């Protein structure tokens, strides 16, 4: 059974510390005790750490040795149109587990009114979701969460491949478009109800490639995750 991984607040002189909710989770839920070994990440490297002291608000570890890093096969930037928050937050969690490097919430023309303003107030909650999902999936760090962007600004995002998920007929299958070369992939996923024609025109004008996931009609959050999984699998096997 794989060891649990935790993001640490501080590493200094061969020791590491976790505090706050993470320390409480270790103490109360996992019944952590001195001598137990976990994996610890500071966002750059992963270590095996043995608990030396387990207090009410802080757990201290002694670093033992470097541990293997788990890396995603592709550098994916997911730009996802805002949908109802229960489904959007589920998507955040699962996209983290799939290995995306960056997530940008996007306000599109068909995003529900009020979601953009409400999303800005949920940033702290969403970062917590990403952190917990990153620890669960044993990532060296959680995804970067960008601020909410209007679609016109999201379209300026840079990547080696910029793919626009399109539900209308005529888009090329995503596997036909993905190249074997390594590099950053940006996936722009639409809202409930799909894109409006002027949004399609704007994306095409700045070089985004329309791609299809097949003939089935998918929910917005399902399409986003399916696209991420396809990209990761294709890049892992070399295109």
VOGU-3710 file (C-alpha; in Angstrom, 3 decimals, decimal comma):
1> xxxxxxxxxx> 0,000/0,000/0,000  1,358/3,401/-1,002  2,280/5,812/1,776  0,160/8,921/2,205  1,740/12,137/0,963  1,402/15,552/2,604  2,497/19,024/1,575  4,707/20,525/4,257  4,804/24,115/5,416  8,529/24,227/6,080
11> xxxxxxxxxx> 11,730/22,198/5,585  14,826/23,203/7,532  17,978/21,395/8,664  16,707/17,910/7,868  13,303/18,445/9,435  9,834/19,327/8,135  6,621/20,587/9,709  2,920/20,506/8,911  0,476/22,694/10,765  -3,186/23,634/10,933
21> xxxxxxxxxx> -5,795/21,344/9,344  -3,177/18,941/7,970  -1,668/18,419/11,401  -5,130/17,915/12,879  -5,977/15,372/10,170  -2,809/13,429/10,901  -3,438/13,431/14,613  -7,202/12,874/14,804  -8,076/10,949/11,621  -4,922/8,973/10,854
31> xxxxxxxxxx> -3,972/8,563/14,535  -0,409/9,513/13,674  2,264/8,625/16,219  6,024/9,192/16,554  7,949/6,743/14,395  5,403/6,517/11,561  6,706/7,292/8,058  4,945/9,378/5,395  5,918/11,032/2,127  6,370/14,815/2,268
41> xxxxxxxxxx> 6,564/17,391/-0,509  7,681/21,008/-0,426  6,530/21,543/-4,023  9,958/20,773/-5,496  10,997/17,400/-4,075  9,457/14,469/-2,197  10,970/12,965/0,938  10,344/10,090/3,280  9,722/11,614/6,682  9,417/9,976/10,094
51> xxxxxxxxxx> 7,277/11,638/12,747  9,364/12,881/15,635  6,754/14,903/17,500  2,978/14,960/17,098  1,386/17,932/18,846  -2,054/19,488/18,861  -1,292/22,093/16,191  1,966/20,912/14,643  3,567/17,657/13,494  7,340/17,532/13,121
61> xxxxxxxxxx> 9,123/15,061/10,820  12,690/13,905/10,484  13,633/13,620/6,799  15,024/10,172/5,974  15,679/10,004/2,217  14,419/11,332/-1,118  11,370/9,559/-2,556  10,327/9,019/-6,161  8,476/11,856/-7,901  5,137/11,248/-9,627
71> xxxxxxxxxx> 4,963/13,375/-12,766  2,192/13,792/-15,321  3,066/12,764/-18,902  1,968/16,150/-20,291  1,940/19,787/-19,219  -1,768/20,565/-19,536  -3,439/23,923/-18,935  -7,175/23,403/-18,498  -9,272/26,473/-19,246  -12,790/25,548/-18,179
81> xxxxxxxxxx> -15,932/27,620/-18,594  -17,742/28,229/-15,336  -20,641/25,890/-14,600  -22,652/25,277/-11,438  -20,205/25,119/-8,561  -20,960/21,580/-7,342  -19,989/20,208/-10,742  -17,145/22,689/-11,238  -15,596/21,723/-7,909  -15,887/18,028/-8,749
91> xxxxxxxxxx> -14,076/18,797/-12,001  -11,317/20,659/-10,113  -10,732/17,629/-7,908  -10,642/15,120/-10,760  -8,531/17,312/-13,048  -5,987/17,501/-10,243  -5,959/13,710/-9,945  -5,420/13,458/-13,717  -2,334/15,673/-13,470  -3,190/19,066/-14,977
101> xxxxxxxxxx> -0,549/21,710/-14,310  -2,774/24,786/-14,377  -6,504/25,542/-14,203  -8,171/28,747/-15,348  -11,898/29,352/-14,776  -13,384/31,089/-17,832  -16,453/33,326/-18,033  -18,152/32,621/-21,366  -21,274/34,122/-22,889  -23,415/31,210/-21,719
111> xxxxxxxxxx> -21,993/31,006/-18,211  -24,777/31,647/-15,715  -25,105/35,216/-14,515  -23,424/35,788/-11,196  -21,047/32,829/-11,436  -18,043/34,993/-12,275  -18,407/37,237/-9,210  -19,196/34,286/-6,960  -16,206/32,345/-8,294  -13,793/35,029/-7,103
121> xxxxxxxxxx> -15,091/34,548/-3,570  -14,491/30,796/-3,751  -10,801/30,977/-4,588  -9,640/29,902/-1,120  -12,081/26,980/-1,092  -10,959/25,891/-4,558  -7,290/26,047/-3,618  -8,068/23,781/-0,663  -9,775/21,302/-3,001  -6,717/21,303/-5,274
131> xxxxxxxxxx> -4,353/20,845/-2,344  -6,275/17,910/-0,883  -6,670/16,237/-4,275  -2,964/16,761/-4,996  -1,985/15,059/-1,743  -4,397/12,184/-2,378  -2,984/11,577/-5,855  0,603/11,938/-4,577  1,547/14,871/-6,798  4,644/16,873/-5,984
141> xxxxxxxxxx> 2,466/20,006/-6,019  -1,177/20,902/-6,748  -2,159/22,705/-9,949  -1,795/26,456/-10,216  -5,219/28,091/-9,949  -5,469/31,210/-12,091  -7,926/34,050/-11,639  -11,217/33,971/-13,536  -10,763/35,256/-17,101  -13,185/36,516/-19,695
151> xxxxxxxxxx> -13,039/34,333/-22,818  -11,322/37,050/-24,882  -8,453/37,050/-22,367  -8,364/33,261/-22,025  -7,871/33,014/-25,790  -4,523/34,794/-25,399  -3,102/31,925/-23,317  0,098/30,517/-24,777  0,860/26,830/-25,391  2,497/24,589/-27,975
161> xxxxxxxxxx> -0,941/23,207/-28,830  -4,157/25,115/-28,173  -7,234/22,914/-28,462  -10,834/24,130/-28,410  -13,379/21,466/-27,467  -16,175/21,693/-30,022  -19,539/19,931/-29,856  -20,666/20,930/-33,351  -20,010/18,566/-36,318  -16,889/19,120/-38,383
171> xxxxxxxxxx> -14,172/19,317/-35,724  -11,295/16,875/-36,082  -10,996/13,996/-33,573  -8,697/15,055/-30,757  -6,367/12,077/-31,291  -5,798/13,129/-34,909  -4,579/16,525/-33,761  -2,338/15,637/-30,832  1,331/15,467/-31,734  3,961/13,163/-30,281
181> xxxxxxxxxx> 6,275/15,990/-29,281  6,405/17,101/-25,686  5,165/20,556/-24,875  2,397/22,508/-23,246  -1,189/21,729/-24,222  -4,016/24,172/-23,541  -7,560/22,738/-23,462  -10,445/25,195/-23,611  -13,714/23,606/-22,547  -17,099/25,233/-22,994
191> xxxxxxxxxx> -20,112/25,909/-20,791  -23,487/24,219/-20,501  -25,274/24,806/-23,786  -22,042/25,069/-25,755  -20,245/27,938/-27,430  -21,854/30,811/-29,278  -20,860/31,417/-32,881  -19,023/34,660/-32,137  -16,922/32,777/-29,549  -16,019/30,171/-32,159
201> xxxxxxxxxx> -15,002/32,900/-34,574  -12,848/34,609/-31,952  -11,034/31,358/-31,117  -10,394/30,500/-34,761  -9,107/34,006/-35,434  -6,272/33,622/-32,914  -5,276/30,092/-33,905  -7,120/27,683/-31,611  -7,807/24,264/-33,157  -11,350/22,894/-32,820
211> xxxxxxxxxx> -11,321/19,238/-31,729  -13,998/16,635/-31,041  -14,353/13,939/-28,393  -16,830/11,991/-30,514  -20,548/12,035/-31,342  -21,947/11,801/-27,812  -23,232/14,897/-26,017  -21,237/15,323/-22,806  -21,740/17,562/-19,819  -19,217/20,393/-19,675
221> xxxxxxxxxx> -17,293/18,907/-16,757  -17,309/15,423/-18,323  -15,906/16,770/-21,583  -13,129/18,623/-19,758  -12,009/15,535/-17,867  -12,310/13,234/-20,867  -10,123/15,591/-22,885  -7,482/15,754/-20,160  -7,426/11,950/-19,883  -7,044/11,565/-23,667
231> xxxxxxxxx> -4,163/14,042/-23,796  -2,351/12,400/-20,874  -2,749/8,900/-22,353  -1,655/10,012/-25,827  1,425/11,810/-24,527  2,367/8,881/-22,295  2,517/6,544/-25,261  4,291/9,108/-27,417  1,574/10,797/-29,449
//
